[in-house]
Each structure stands twice: as C-alpha cells, then as structure tokens.
Amino acid sequence: MKTIKLENQMIIPVFQFLQDATLVGKATRGRNQFLKRLEEKSKEFNEVLTDIRKEYFVLDKEGELKVEDGKYVFKSEADKKDLDKKIKELDEEECEIQFGEYSTKYDALFTALDSYEEGLSGQKALGYNELMDAFEANEDKTGEEN
C-alpha cells in the first residue's frame, strides 16, 4: 500500500504549503483529504509533546502545565538537557499517511504537484520539497516490490 512518511517536524511546513497551493479538481479534493490526515498527525504529535512536557514541568492544580512570565516552570534546571533530547527524538520520529480509500485523489494530488509551477520560497518551499521527497521515496519502494 502506498504511504507517505514524514518526520513530525515537517508536518507544519507541508501543511502550510498544501493549504496555500493552487490546485484544481481531483487534486484539490486529494489535498483536502491529505490536510485532514496531517491535522490528525499534528494532534497526535502535540498530545505526545504535552505528555513529555508534563514529566519535566510543574503542573497546576488542574494538572495542566504551569506558566509563569509566559514560560513553563521546570521541576529542575537539570532536566532541560534531557527534555531537549526527548523533544528532538519526537521531532525526528516519522508519521505515516496511508493512501487507502483516497488513493485516486492522492494520486491526482501528487500528479498535480509533480508539475507544480508556482513560485515557492521559505517554509513553503521546504514543505513542498519534503512532501515530494517522501512521495518519491514511496514510489521507488513501490517500484521495487513489482
């Protein structure tokens, strides 16, 4: 089955690119479905990130992260390095989106993106590049299986 694998840290740049991309027809429908999957992956990422933070930061009476002067309050200053390591690992962890029932719409999306001619820069260019690299990596893998 076709899948797209992205590092968690690439979810937002890919989302931003797709959200603003000029597409028509079935490619637009594919984009909308793909954006829904990215939103789900982002929500999962943020839930895990909050759980990690709760290990290292002080919690208030409701069990939420305590904020003072616009910042979370560390339980211990010694924990900062360990927290940074765990967040980096989470950022680099891959999320996977399977084509499944949206296969024809996703195929239309990636066909349109393959010949995308709008100018891109910054985060949108990064999002486009990461998305297309992930798609091409899947295509290479799929081709090897035949």
Sequence and secondary structure as in RCSB ss.txt:
>XXXX:A:sequence
MKTIKLENQMIIPVFQFLQDATLVGKATRGRNQFLKRLEEKSKEFNEVLTDIRKEYFVLDKEGELKVEDGKYVFK
SEADKKDLDKKIKELDEEECEIQFGEYSTKYDALFTALDSYEEGLSGQKALGYNELMDAFEANEDKTGEEN
>XXXX:A:secstr
  EEEEEGGGHHHHHHHHHH    HHHHHHHHHHHHHHHHHHHHHHHHHHHHHHHHB B TTSSB EETTEE BS
 GGGHHHHHHHHHHHHHSEEEEE GGGHHHHHHHHHHHHT  S   HHHHHHHHHHHHHHHHHHHHHHHH 
